[in-house]
Amino acid sequence: MDLVKSHLMYAVREEVEVLKEQIKELYERNSQLERENAVLKSLANTDQLTQLSSTQISPAGSTSPPQQQPPTNNANSKPHLEGAAQALSLLQQPNVTSA
């Protein structure tokens, strides 16, 4: 009986370590996504933010994806997108884990 108990305890400890590592990775990923979100929000104009918030308030039973705006040929849109791409590239960090 003690042998079974020790094997179970070992298996549980291993699983706890795996779950701790997954929690750590998910926390780091969440932090990265929050930083990216903040950058994108700062680069978005108020019309885009208003449209985004109105699609998030849709009824809970709705499963339709948010509608996409057709691309504009605005001369100001390309530099804006390039700035967003540069900001996101700055946020990308190597996936470094420490034990």
N, C-alpha and C positions, 0 to 999 in steps of 0.2 A: 504494500500500500504506500509506503514511503517513496518507493521508486516512482510510482505513478504520480504522486504529489510533486516530487522534484521535477519530473519531466514537464508537468503542466505549468509549474511555476517558471521554468526556463522558457517555455513557449510564450507565456504571458509576458515575461520581461522582454523577450525579443520583439513581440508585437508592439509593446509600449514604446520601445526605442524607434521602431519604424514609424509609428504614428507621431511621435515627437518630431522626427525629421520632416515628415509631411506637413505638420503644422507650421514648422519653421519656414519651409519653402513657400507654403501658401501665404504666410504672413509677409514674407519678403515680396512675393508677387503682388499681393494686395497693395503694399506700400508703393511699388513701382507704378501700378495702374492708377493709384490716387495722384501721384505726381504727374503722370501723363495727362490725366483728366484735368488737373489744375492748369497745365500749360495750354491744353486745347481750349478750355473755357476762357482763358485770358486772350487767346487769339480769335475767338469767335465773336461775331457781332451780335448785337442784342436781338435782331430778328431771328437769327439761328437759335439762340438760347431760348427765345420765346416759343419757337416751333418745337424744339426738343422737349421743353417742359410740358407743352400741350399734348404731345404724343405719349408722355409718361403718365398722364392723368386719365388715360382712356379707361373704360370699364374693365373690371377684373376678368370677365368672361371672354373678352376679346383676344383672339390669337392672331389677328392680322398684323403683319409687320408694318412699321412706320413707312409712310410714303416718302419716296426720295424726290428731291427737287431736281429738275433737269439742269445740266451743267450750263453755266452762264459763260458768255464770251466777254465778260467784263475784263478790262485791262488790269484792274486792281486785284483780280482773284489769283492770278498766277504768283505774284510775289507773296501774297498772303499764304498760299499753300506751300511755297518754298520755305517760308519762315517757320511754318508748322513742322515741315519735314526736318528742318535743321534743329528745331527745339526738341523734337522726339529723338533725333539721333544723339543729342547730348544726354538725354535721359537714359538711353540704353546703356546698361552696365553689364559687365561680364558676370555670369552666374558663378559666384564664388561661395563655396560652403566651407565652413570650418568645423572641425570635429571637436 
